[in-house]
Each structure stands twice: as structure tokens, then as C-alpha cells.
């Protein structure tokens, strides 16, 4: 049942003389039926071999004299986001031994998670759940045995978003979302440096995990882009409003009409690094790098470029261009005079 009110205060204190932490908490909870609980908790934890943790936790409900519990155990991380913990707990129903194994689920499409829990005591409590994050939503199934009772559950969470000129079926949107337009299919997208999926055949991807009124960093990995693609930027920061979405367009073009052009002077010597030029047919500008090379976009069949040299002089160069789909066009030995 969803609580009517929940107030919590936590104080965490790392010990200066040891790799240990002490946490003190106070929680006040009021249910929708008006029942109130005031719970005080105290916990101790210490890291040791390979990020394993030993911990002890105790709690007491101030409004219920019989409500008291203590739990002590050890937690050990393994590879592939797997954590196993075991311990002994004592509460109103007696003592029990608890073992918990969990594989964390990630945000990217295709990730999965699982959890198996076994509590052996006066009332056996055993459960197992598995989840899978698909492109259209998240699916979870589980089974639980409590005493002599057994139950099975299944649920699916998802969303439908209309944005960026398309309809998207995706994972649940709790706050804000973004539609990423990478301009090409199968481009990997990251949210806050964490993989969240790849673009579809339209070059689009729904990212449902954004925080409203905060800076959200979205980036793409250009390694799967065609070699002739023009990539103006691989990182954008957006601030969406509450319960709304934004379209993040990286402006990638697979047909940029661009080439890597090598310029030389009349003696065959590469032009100096740092020289700046522009096409006379438009506003496209470029800078000369090492070996007289400049990356120029917006080319036509025949082009004329004017280049301003570091010594204050300038020169003109004429060259042709022919696109090569799937390849980076390179034009060599263009004389500027």
C-alpha cells in the first residue's frame, strides 16, 4: 500500500580510524488508513577483501514494543553485476538464515536481471524473480513461497511517446524523456555515460530516463557510422520540463558532400598549418591542418577555394569532386596559387 506520508532523516558517519561506516536513521510513516509507525535504525558496515562488506543492522518501532529486529551478514560482489549476501536475522517471528543472490539489471535494451532469495526459519520464505529490458518495455516474472502458500506474478511496464515525427514504444517514463536523432541506424547512445540502446532503422531512439529541470548529458558513439558521415557533435546537454520530452538532433548526414583535400603551393610544398579558407560558392569555411590537409563540406562538382595564408597573402585553388558512397573522399595535390 502506498503511504500517505513518509518522512526520513539519515545520518552517516565514516570512522576516521577504520574503513567502517555507522548510519543512524529515523523514519516516520503514515499509511492511507491512518496507521503510524516511527522507526529508529542503526547500522554498521565495513569493507574488506575485494569490496566485500560485513554489516549489522538493527531497528525498533517506537510505537510498537514488540517490533524489534536485527540483521547481520556479509555481502560479496562477483563479476557481471552479481552480488551474493548471506546473514542471520532476528525479529518478532524468531530467528532465520537469509541468503540472497542478485544480478543487477542495466538501462540498455537487452539487459536482464535476476534475484533468488531464501529465508529459512519458523516460516520459510523463498522467492525468485527474473526481468528483461526490451525495446518496447520491461518484463518481470516471479514466484514466491511463504510458509505453505505459493504465488506467481508477472508484470510489464512500458510507455508510448509521440515526438520527433514518430511513435515510440519504450520503457516506462517516470519524469522526462528524449528522442535521439543520430541520423543513422545502429548508433550506440549513452545517457550520463551509461549505454541505453542503439538507434533503429530510422536513426531514432527513445531515452525515457531523463530528469526534469536538470542538465542531462546524452552522447553517441560514432564508431558504427559510415566513414563518409559528417558528425558535427557527439555530445549534447538538454534540460527538459516536467512530464515532457525533447528531441536531440545530432545533425549527422550520411551524404555531406565532403572530402579531405590536400593543398600545396606552386612548388608542391604543403600549405602551412592554421591557414583558413572558404569556398567561393558558399559560406563553408575550413582550416588547413598537417600536411596541407583540410576537411571541406558542401562541395559541388566543381569548386573554387580561397585560402588566407599566415603571412597575410592569399591564394585560390580549383578542384573537382565526385562522391563515393561508403568511403571517405580524398583529393590530393590541389595547387593553390
KOLNU-158294 format. One record per residue (C-alpha): residue number from 1; residue in one letter; x, y, z. Coordinates in nm, 3 decimals. Example, Ala and Ser with C-alpha at 12.3 -4.5 7.8 and 13.67 -1.06 7.14 Angstrom:
2
+-----+------+---------+---------+---------+
! seq ! type !      c1 !      c2 !      c3 !
+-----+------+---------+---------+---------+
!   1 !    A !   1.230 !  -0.450 !   0.780 !
!   2 !    S !   1.367 !  -0.106 !   0.714 !
+-----+------+---------+---------+---------+
***
This chain:
337
+-----+------+---------+---------+---------+
! seq ! type !      c1 !      c2 !      c3 !
+-----+------+---------+---------+---------+
!   1 !    X !   0.000 !   0.000 !   0.000 !
!   2 !    X !   0.133 !   0.342 !  -0.092 !
!   3 !    X !   0.198 !   0.550 !   0.225 !
!   4 !    X !   0.007 !   0.872 !   0.284 !
!   5 !    X !   0.318 !   1.038 !   0.428 !
!   6 !    X !   0.681 !   0.937 !   0.458 !
!   7 !    X !   0.947 !   1.138 !   0.643 !
!   8 !    X !   1.302 !   1.017 !   0.683 !
!   9 !    X !   1.626 !   1.151 !   0.829 !
!  10 !    X !   1.959 !   0.970 !   0.791 !
!  11 !    X !   2.299 !   1.045 !   0.942 !
!  12 !    X !   2.604 !   0.865 !   0.803 !
!  13 !    X !   2.942 !   0.882 !   0.977 !
!  14 !    X !   3.258 !   0.722 !   0.833 !
!  15 !    X !   3.508 !   0.634 !   1.105 !
!  16 !    X !   3.836 !   0.822 !   1.075 !
!  17 !    X !   4.046 !   0.537 !   1.217 !
!  18 !    X !   3.892 !   0.249 !   1.020 !
!  19 !    X !   3.721 !   0.162 !   0.690 !
!  20 !    X !   3.385 !   0.145 !   0.862 !
!  21 !    X !   3.060 !   0.341 !   0.846 !
!  22 !    X !   2.787 !   0.396 !   1.104 !
!  23 !    X !   2.438 !   0.503 !   0.994 !
!  24 !    X !   2.158 !   0.631 !   1.216 !
!  25 !    X !   1.812 !   0.676 !   1.069 !
!  26 !    X !   1.466 !   0.785 !   1.177 !
!  27 !    X !   1.159 !   0.709 !   0.964 !
!  28 !    X !   0.801 !   0.822 !   1.023 !
!  29 !    X !   0.542 !   0.654 !   0.804 !
!  30 !    X !   0.168 !   0.710 !   0.790 !
!  31 !    X !  -0.047 !   0.469 !   0.590 !
!  32 !    X !  -0.356 !   0.559 !   0.389 !
!  33 !    X !  -0.565 !   0.409 !   0.672 !
!  34 !    X !  -0.410 !   0.644 !   0.928 !
!  35 !    X !  -0.174 !   0.394 !   1.093 !
!  36 !    X !   0.154 !   0.549 !   1.201 !
!  37 !    X !   0.497 !   0.396 !   1.256 !
!  38 !    X !   0.808 !   0.564 !   1.392 !
!  39 !    X !   1.115 !   0.351 !   1.326 !
!  40 !    X !   1.468 !   0.410 !   1.454 !
!  41 !    X !   1.750 !   0.223 !   1.283 !
!  42 !    X !   2.122 !   0.179 !   1.348 !
!  43 !    X !   2.363 !   0.006 !   1.111 !
!  44 !    X !   2.734 !  -0.068 !   1.092 !
!  45 !    X !   2.925 !  -0.170 !   0.777 !
!  46 !    X !   3.287 !  -0.232 !   0.688 !
!  47 !    X !   3.454 !  -0.306 !   0.355 !
!  48 !    X !   3.725 !  -0.568 !   0.329 !
!  49 !    X !   3.862 !  -0.818 !   0.075 !
!  50 !    X !   3.770 !  -0.732 !  -0.289 !
!  51 !    X !   3.492 !  -0.485 !  -0.199 !
!  52 !    X !   3.308 !  -0.737 !   0.017 !
!  53 !    X !   3.108 !  -0.586 !   0.303 !
!  54 !    X !   3.022 !  -0.705 !   0.651 !
!  55 !    X !   2.721 !  -0.537 !   0.808 !
!  56 !    X !   2.494 !  -0.530 !   1.113 !
!  57 !    X !   2.156 !  -0.354 !   1.115 !
!  58 !    X !   1.908 !  -0.309 !   1.399 !
!  59 !    X !   1.570 !  -0.133 !   1.406 !
!  60 !    X !   1.296 !  -0.054 !   1.661 !
!  61 !    X !   0.944 !   0.075 !   1.608 !
!  62 !    X !   0.884 !   0.330 !   1.887 !
!  63 !    X !   0.506 !   0.281 !   1.868 !
!  64 !    X !   0.521 !  -0.100 !   1.890 !
!  65 !    X !   0.709 !  -0.260 !   2.181 !
!  66 !    X !   0.720 !  -0.598 !   2.009 !
!  67 !    X !   0.861 !  -0.460 !   1.684 !
!  68 !    X !   1.235 !  -0.506 !   1.700 !
!  69 !    X !   1.478 !  -0.668 !   1.459 !
!  70 !    X !   1.845 !  -0.722 !   1.394 !
!  71 !    X !   2.024 !  -0.848 !   1.086 !
!  72 !    X !   2.392 !  -0.932 !   1.044 !
!  73 !    X !   2.566 !  -1.070 !   0.739 !
!  74 !    X !   2.820 !  -1.044 !   0.462 !
!  75 !    X !   2.784 !  -0.926 !   0.101 !
!  76 !    X !   3.025 !  -1.030 !  -0.177 !
!  77 !    X !   3.028 !  -0.886 !  -0.533 !
!  78 !    X !   3.117 !  -1.105 !  -0.830 !
!  79 !    X !   3.162 !  -1.031 !  -1.199 !
!  80 !    X !   2.878 !  -0.939 !  -1.439 !
!  81 !    X !   2.692 !  -0.727 !  -1.177 !
!  82 !    X !   2.627 !  -1.025 !  -0.950 !
!  83 !    X !   2.612 !  -0.985 !  -0.571 !
!  84 !    X !   2.561 !  -1.259 !  -0.312 !
!  85 !    X !   2.481 !  -1.191 !   0.053 !
!  86 !    X !   2.405 !  -1.415 !   0.348 !
!  87 !    X !   2.328 !  -1.350 !   0.712 !
!  88 !    X !   2.119 !  -1.415 !   1.021 !
!  89 !    X !   1.819 !  -1.207 !   1.122 !
!  90 !    X !   1.604 !  -1.198 !   1.434 !
!  91 !    X !   1.261 !  -1.043 !   1.468 !
!  92 !    X !   0.914 !  -1.089 !   1.616 !
!  93 !    X !   0.869 !  -1.422 !   1.433 !
!  94 !    X !   1.203 !  -1.562 !   1.555 !
!  95 !    X !   1.545 !  -1.613 !   1.401 !
!  96 !    X !   1.615 !  -1.711 !   1.041 !
!  97 !    X !   1.905 !  -1.754 !   0.800 !
!  98 !    X !   1.878 !  -1.547 !   0.482 !
!  99 !    X !   2.069 !  -1.596 !   0.155 !
! 100 !    X !   2.024 !  -1.354 !  -0.135 !
! 101 !    X !   2.179 !  -1.370 !  -0.483 !
! 102 !    X !   2.111 !  -1.085 !  -0.727 !
! 103 !    X !   2.217 !  -0.982 !  -1.075 !
! 104 !    X !   2.155 !  -0.613 !  -1.136 !
! 105 !    X !   1.970 !  -0.504 !  -1.448 !
! 106 !    X !   2.116 !  -0.222 !  -1.657 !
! 107 !    X !   1.945 !   0.054 !  -1.853 !
! 108 !    X !   2.034 !  -0.058 !  -2.205 !
! 109 !    X !   1.800 !  -0.261 !  -2.421 !
! 110 !    X !   1.868 !  -0.634 !  -2.396 !
! 111 !    X !   1.988 !  -0.629 !  -2.035 !
! 112 !    X !   1.841 !  -0.868 !  -1.780 !
! 113 !    X !   1.832 !  -0.912 !  -1.406 !
! 114 !    X !   1.753 !  -1.191 !  -1.160 !
! 115 !    X !   1.718 !  -1.244 !  -0.787 !
! 116 !    X !   1.690 !  -1.556 !  -0.572 !
! 117 !    X !   1.616 !  -1.523 !  -0.201 !
! 118 !    X !   1.587 !  -1.794 !   0.063 !
! 119 !    X !   1.491 !  -1.734 !   0.427 !
! 120 !    X !   1.487 !  -2.042 !   0.648 !
! 121 !    X !   1.327 !  -2.007 !   0.991 !
! 122 !    X !   0.999 !  -2.068 !   1.167 !
! 123 !    X !   0.821 !  -1.962 !   0.846 !
! 124 !    X !   1.015 !  -2.044 !   0.524 !
! 125 !    X !   1.018 !  -1.758 !   0.274 !
! 126 !    X !   1.160 !  -1.837 !  -0.070 !
! 127 !    X !   1.135 !  -1.630 !  -0.389 !
! 128 !    X !   1.284 !  -1.596 !  -0.736 !
! 129 !    X !   1.237 !  -1.318 !  -0.992 !
! 130 !    X !   1.373 !  -1.250 !  -1.339 !
! 131 !    X !   1.345 !  -0.937 !  -1.554 !
! 132 !    X !   1.428 !  -0.837 !  -1.909 !
! 133 !    X !   1.452 !  -0.488 !  -2.059 !
! 134 !    X !   1.325 !  -0.499 !  -2.417 !
! 135 !    X !   1.300 !  -0.208 !  -2.659 !
! 136 !    X !   0.922 !  -0.186 !  -2.605 !
! 137 !    X !   0.926 !  -0.209 !  -2.223 !
! 138 !    X !   1.039 !  -0.405 !  -1.919 !
! 139 !    X !   0.907 !  -0.754 !  -1.834 !
! 140 !    X !   0.933 !  -0.917 !  -1.490 !
! 141 !    X !   0.813 !  -1.255 !  -1.365 !
! 142 !    X !   0.844 !  -1.405 !  -1.020 !
! 143 !    X !   0.739 !  -1.686 !  -0.786 !
! 144 !    X !   0.723 !  -1.684 !  -0.404 !
! 145 !    X !   0.667 !  -1.947 !  -0.138 !
! 146 !    X !   0.575 !  -1.818 !   0.207 !
! 147 !    X !   0.501 !  -2.096 !   0.454 !
! 148 !    X !   0.255 !  -2.326 !   0.280 !
! 149 !    X !   0.136 !  -2.059 !   0.036 !
! 150 !    X !   0.275 !  -2.011 !  -0.315 !
! 151 !    X !   0.205 !  -1.737 !  -0.564 !
! 152 !    X !   0.333 !  -1.630 !  -0.907 !
! 153 !    X !   0.340 !  -1.279 !  -1.053 !
! 154 !    X !   0.408 !  -1.120 !  -1.390 !
! 155 !    X !   0.415 !  -0.757 !  -1.496 !
! 156 !    X !   0.515 !  -0.542 !  -1.789 !
! 157 !    X !   0.596 !  -0.169 !  -1.776 !
! 158 !    X !   0.626 !   0.049 !  -2.081 !
! 159 !    X !   0.533 !   0.375 !  -2.250 !
! 160 !    X !   0.413 !   0.521 !  -2.579 !
! 161 !    X !   0.561 !   0.854 !  -2.684 !
! 162 !    X !   0.478 !   1.078 !  -2.979 !
! 163 !    X !   0.775 !   1.302 !  -3.060 !
! 164 !    X !   1.021 !   1.386 !  -3.333 !
! 165 !    X !   0.776 !   1.292 !  -3.605 !
! 166 !    X !   0.740 !   0.933 !  -3.487 !
! 167 !    X !   0.568 !   0.695 !  -3.245 !
! 168 !    X !   0.788 !   0.513 !  -2.993 !
! 169 !    X !   0.719 !   0.213 !  -2.770 !
! 170 !    X !   0.970 !   0.215 !  -2.488 !
! 171 !    X !   1.041 !   0.163 !  -2.121 !
! 172 !    X !   0.837 !   0.340 !  -1.854 !
! 173 !    X !   0.872 !   0.719 !  -1.837 !
! 174 !    X !   0.869 !   0.840 !  -1.477 !
! 175 !    X !   0.979 !   1.200 !  -1.535 !
! 176 !    X !   1.104 !   1.334 !  -1.870 !
! 177 !    X !   1.231 !   1.175 !  -2.191 !
! 178 !    X !   1.424 !   1.245 !  -2.509 !
! 179 !    X !   1.409 !   1.124 !  -2.866 !
! 180 !    X !   1.762 !   1.098 !  -3.006 !
! 181 !    X !   1.808 !   1.152 !  -3.380 !
! 182 !    X !   2.153 !   1.028 !  -3.473 !
! 183 !    X !   2.088 !   1.038 !  -3.847 !
! 184 !    X !   2.191 !   0.674 !  -3.900 !
! 185 !    X !   2.082 !   0.329 !  -3.776 !
! 186 !    X !   2.264 !   0.113 !  -3.519 !
! 187 !    X !   2.435 !   0.407 !  -3.348 !
! 188 !    X !   2.505 !   0.342 !  -2.978 !
! 189 !    X !   2.358 !   0.605 !  -2.743 !
! 190 !    X !   2.469 !   0.682 !  -2.388 !
! 191 !    X !   2.285 !   0.869 !  -2.112 !
! 192 !    X !   2.520 !   1.010 !  -1.846 !
! 193 !    X !   2.793 !   0.782 !  -1.987 !
! 194 !    X !   2.577 !   0.470 !  -1.948 !
! 195 !    X !   2.463 !   0.271 !  -2.256 !
! 196 !    X !   2.086 !   0.292 !  -2.313 !
! 197 !    X !   2.045 !   0.140 !  -2.660 !
! 198 !    X !   2.105 !   0.180 !  -3.033 !
! 199 !    X !   1.909 !   0.374 !  -3.291 !
! 200 !    X !   1.651 !   0.200 !  -3.507 !
! 201 !    X !   1.631 !   0.183 !  -3.886 !
! 202 !    X !   1.522 !   0.550 !  -3.888 !
! 203 !    X !   1.823 !   0.656 !  -3.683 !
! 204 !    X !   1.600 !   0.729 !  -3.379 !
! 205 !    X !   1.595 !   0.612 !  -3.016 !
! 206 !    X !   1.367 !   0.688 !  -2.721 !
! 207 !    X !   1.555 !   0.758 !  -2.395 !
! 208 !    X !   1.297 !   0.754 !  -2.111 !
! 209 !    X !   1.521 !   0.819 !  -1.809 !
! 210 !    X !   1.578 !   1.198 !  -1.812 !
! 211 !    X !   1.543 !   1.422 !  -1.505 !
! 212 !    X !   1.329 !   1.732 !  -1.550 !
! 213 !    X !   1.476 !   2.079 !  -1.489 !
! 214 !    X !   1.825 !   1.928 !  -1.464 !
! 215 !    X !   2.114 !   1.902 !  -1.706 !
! 216 !    X !   2.106 !   1.565 !  -1.884 !
! 217 !    X !   2.407 !   1.457 !  -2.091 !
! 218 !    X !   2.334 !   1.247 !  -2.399 !
! 219 !    X !   2.611 !   1.124 !  -2.627 !
! 220 !    X !   2.660 !   0.890 !  -2.922 !
! 221 !    X !   2.939 !   0.656 !  -3.025 !
! 222 !    X !   3.033 !   0.734 !  -3.387 !
! 223 !    X !   3.227 !   0.411 !  -3.449 !
! 224 !    X !   2.929 !   0.246 !  -3.627 !
! 225 !    X !   2.869 !   0.545 !  -3.853 !
! 226 !    X !   2.967 !   0.525 !  -4.222 !
! 227 !    X !   3.316 !   0.659 !  -4.288 !
! 228 !    X !   3.171 !   0.930 !  -4.514 !
! 229 !    X !   2.926 !   1.055 !  -4.248 !
! 230 !    X !   2.957 !   1.413 !  -4.127 !
! 231 !    X !   2.943 !   1.431 !  -3.743 !
! 232 !    X !   2.905 !   1.791 !  -3.615 !
! 233 !    X !   2.881 !   1.679 !  -3.249 !
! 234 !    X !   2.877 !   1.361 !  -3.039 !
! 235 !    X !   2.754 !   1.512 !  -2.710 !
! 236 !    X !   2.453 !   1.727 !  -2.616 !
! 237 !    X !   2.318 !   1.858 !  -2.285 !
! 238 !    X !   1.942 !   1.915 !  -2.254 !
! 239 !    X !   1.713 !   2.042 !  -1.975 !
! 240 !    X !   1.356 !   1.917 !  -2.029 !
! 241 !    X !   1.047 !   2.038 !  -1.844 !
! 242 !    X !   0.847 !   1.814 !  -1.611 !
! 243 !    X !   0.649 !   1.537 !  -1.784 !
! 244 !    X !   0.770 !   1.642 !  -2.127 !
! 245 !    X !   1.017 !   1.537 !  -2.393 !
! 246 !    X !   1.288 !   1.690 !  -2.608 !
! 247 !    X !   1.430 !   1.596 !  -2.947 !
! 248 !    X !   1.810 !   1.571 !  -2.954 !
! 249 !    X !   1.927 !   1.605 !  -3.316 !
! 250 !    X !   2.297 !   1.540 !  -3.369 !
! 251 !    X !   2.274 !   1.661 !  -3.729 !
! 252 !    X !   2.461 !   1.364 !  -3.874 !
! 253 !    X !   2.449 !   1.336 !  -4.252 !
! 254 !    X !   2.549 !   1.027 !  -4.449 !
! 255 !    X !   2.574 !   1.235 !  -4.767 !
! 256 !    X !   2.757 !   1.550 !  -4.655 !
! 257 !    X !   2.931 !   1.610 !  -4.993 !
! 258 !    X !   3.259 !   1.645 !  -4.810 !
! 259 !    X !   3.619 !   1.550 !  -4.879 !
! 260 !    X !   3.965 !   1.563 !  -4.730 !
! 261 !    X !   4.156 !   1.794 !  -4.964 !
! 262 !    X !   4.537 !   1.828 !  -4.969 !
! 263 !    X !   4.659 !   2.174 !  -5.080 !
! 264 !    X !   5.010 !   2.262 !  -5.197 !
! 265 !    X !   5.174 !   2.578 !  -5.327 !
! 266 !    X !   5.309 !   2.616 !  -5.679 !
! 267 !    X !   5.631 !   2.440 !  -5.574 !
! 268 !    X !   5.449 !   2.132 !  -5.440 !
! 269 !    X !   5.501 !   2.222 !  -5.073 !
! 270 !    X !   5.200 !   2.164 !  -4.837 !
! 271 !    X !   5.031 !   2.483 !  -4.719 !
! 272 !    X !   5.109 !   2.598 !  -4.365 !
! 273 !    X !   4.915 !   2.464 !  -4.068 !
! 274 !    X !   4.649 !   2.708 !  -3.945 !
! 275 !    X !   4.569 !   2.871 !  -4.281 !
! 276 !    X !   4.197 !   2.943 !  -4.314 !
! 277 !    X !   3.991 !   2.910 !  -4.628 !
! 278 !    X !   3.641 !   2.922 !  -4.766 !
! 279 !    X !   3.452 !   2.810 !  -5.075 !
! 280 !    X !   3.367 !   3.095 !  -5.308 !
! 281 !    X !   3.033 !   2.929 !  -5.389 !
! 282 !    X !   2.907 !   2.949 !  -5.031 !
! 283 !    X !   2.985 !   3.018 !  -4.666 !
! 284 !    X !   3.160 !   2.689 !  -4.590 !
! 285 !    X !   3.490 !   2.755 !  -4.412 !
! 286 !    X !   3.777 !   2.523 !  -4.327 !
! 287 !    X !   4.120 !   2.518 !  -4.161 !
! 288 !    X !   4.439 !   2.370 !  -4.302 !
! 289 !    X !   4.592 !   2.103 !  -4.077 !
! 290 !    X !   4.905 !   1.894 !  -4.103 !
! 291 !    X !   5.041 !   1.802 !  -4.447 !
! 292 !    X !   4.825 !   2.073 !  -4.607 !
! 293 !    X !   4.501 !   1.882 !  -4.547 !
! 294 !    X !   4.161 !   2.043 !  -4.492 !
! 295 !    X !   3.820 !   1.883 !  -4.439 !
! 296 !    X !   3.566 !   2.066 !  -4.657 !
! 297 !    X !   3.190 !   2.007 !  -4.669 !
! 298 !    X !   2.923 !   2.146 !  -4.900 !
! 299 !    X !   3.116 !   2.060 !  -5.217 !
! 300 !    X !   2.979 !   2.059 !  -5.571 !
! 301 !    X !   3.107 !   1.903 !  -5.895 !
! 302 !    X !   3.345 !   2.198 !  -5.946 !
! 303 !    X !   3.479 !   2.411 !  -5.660 !
! 304 !    X !   3.698 !   2.716 !  -5.608 !
! 305 !    X !   3.852 !   2.783 !  -5.266 !
! 306 !    X !   4.026 !   3.095 !  -5.137 !
! 307 !    X !   4.282 !   3.038 !  -4.862 !
! 308 !    X !   4.429 !   3.310 !  -4.636 !
! 309 !    X !   4.790 !   3.224 !  -4.552 !
! 310 !    X !   4.962 !   3.304 !  -4.218 !
! 311 !    X !   5.193 !   3.560 !  -4.387 !
! 312 !    X !   4.896 !   3.777 !  -4.486 !
! 313 !    X !   4.875 !   3.670 !  -4.851 !
! 314 !    X !   4.608 !   3.454 !  -5.011 !
! 315 !    X !   4.573 !   3.204 !  -5.292 !
! 316 !    X !   4.300 !   3.036 !  -5.499 !
! 317 !    X !   4.257 !   2.670 !  -5.583 !
! 318 !    X !   4.016 !   2.493 !  -5.818 !
! 319 !    X !   3.927 !   2.123 !  -5.790 !
! 320 !    X !   3.653 !   1.878 !  -5.882 !
! 321 !    X !   3.455 !   1.649 !  -5.655 !
! 322 !    X !   3.282 !   1.313 !  -5.710 !
! 323 !    X !   3.108 !   1.135 !  -5.417 !
! 324 !    X !   3.197 !   0.776 !  -5.323 !
! 325 !    X !   2.917 !   0.628 !  -5.108 !
! 326 !    X !   3.056 !   0.449 !  -4.803 !
! 327 !    X !   3.406 !   0.590 !  -4.850 !
! 328 !    X !   3.591 !   0.899 !  -4.731 !
! 329 !    X !   3.668 !   1.103 !  -5.043 !
! 330 !    X !   4.032 !   1.223 !  -5.056 !
! 331 !    X !   4.150 !   1.479 !  -5.312 !
! 332 !    X !   4.527 !   1.515 !  -5.329 !
! 333 !    X !   4.779 !   1.765 !  -5.468 !
! 334 !    X !   4.546 !   2.060 !  -5.529 !
! 335 !    X !   4.766 !   2.358 !  -5.622 !
! 336 !    X !   4.676 !   2.690 !  -5.458 !
! 337 !    X !   4.825 !   2.994 !  -5.639 !
+-----+------+---------+---------+---------+
***
